[in-house]
Amino acid sequence: MKVKCFDENTEIELEMKLNAFLDNLEGELIDIKFQVAIGIQGEDQIYCFSALVMYT
């Protein structure tokens, strides 16, 4: 089994990176784990969208 981690600032960026990776995946997809983290700095909200892809 292998893993690939993705970390982006927006959902759209994460989707584009994941789709590009999956389009070229030569192995078998096992699972994808998705997570969103939100931080606040002053009046700003900082988002972190991440995914862990497990494949063979």
N, C-alpha and C positions, 0 to 999 in steps of 0.2 A: 504494500500500500504506500502511496505517496500523498502529500498534501501541498496545497498552494494557498497562500494567504493574500487577501486583497483588502486594501484600506483606502477609502476615498472620502471626499468631503460632501458629496451629494449622492443621492440614490441613482440618478441618471448616469453619473460617471461609473459607479459600481456596476450597474447593469451592463454598460457598454464593455467594461473590462471583462466581466464574467462571461458575457456572450461571445466575445472574441476568443477567450480561452477555451470555452466549450466547443466552439466551431472547429478548433484545431486539435481537440483532444483525441488522441489515438487510442487511449486506454478505455477502461470502463468506469463510468461515474458511479461512485458508491453513495456519497451524500454531500449536501451543502448545508453548512451552519451559518446563520445570519445573525448579526448583532448591530444594535444602534446604541451609541453612547452620546450623551448630551452634557456639555459643560457650560457654565455661565461665567463670563468675565466682564465685570461691569454691567453694562446694558446689553452686551452681545451674547448670543447663544452660539455655541460651537458644536457642530454635529460631526460625528464620525460613524460612517457606515462601513461595516466590515463583513467579510465572508471567508469561511474556511472551506475549501473544496477538497474532498477525499476521493481519490481515484486509484486505479491500478495501472 
